[in-house]
Amino acid sequence: MVPTRRAVLLLPAILSPVLLESGCADDPAPEAFTPFRYDFLTPIRLNVASIEIERRFVPDGSRRDETARAPVEPASALRQMAQDRLQALGAAGRAVFVITDASLSRTGDSYQGNFVVELDVYADGAVRSGFADAHVFRRRDDADGDERTILYDLTKQLMDAMNVEFEFQVRQRLKDYITTGTAPAPAPVQQQELAPPS
């Protein structure tokens, strides 16, 4: 049976969505790497007038260093955690959140991450009156898959662990500086990029 002109004209219209769909089915969807936020959690309220952030970590740039390849920079994630979790509600003194390590590395098929932060409290001048530090390490031995996705997942595991460990250490070691008070406008967190000590 010879198809009519109308049937021939309709055939591409019927097949084109199928062809388009099958042609796009093999194209991977772009991966969305959402930044990590912690502002939905109860903040840690400190009896200080201001909070500063100092980044003292610099990637070593070696062949095994993977820090710069992570879709969410670890040091930026740690800085965001400090901004989301810490509030200054006091009338005097200051706290300094220090990022001392935010590294990701690869050895063979194994990825490692090491995050270290410190919270220093200065009640008067330059003399430190208290501190708390937190250290987390994670390792992933399965290197199969997209490297950026692996680094993102590893960073998320490290950040989730750091969020818990950091709060635990602060509440244990700086409990005298934690307040339950409230203030209408908490002091903003200041940031300062510092070179690592020579």
Buried (B, 14 or more C-beta within 10 A) or exposed (E): EEEEEEEEEEEEEEEEEEEEEEEEEEEEEEEEBEEBEBEEEEEBBBBBBBBBBBBBBBBEEEEEBBBEEBBBBBBBBBBBBBBBBBBBBBEEBBBBBBBBBBBBBBEEEEBBBBBBBBBBBBBEEEEEBBBBBBBBEBEBEEEEEEBBEBBBBBBBBBBBBBBEBBBEBBEEBBEEBEBEEEEEEBBEBEBEEEEEEE
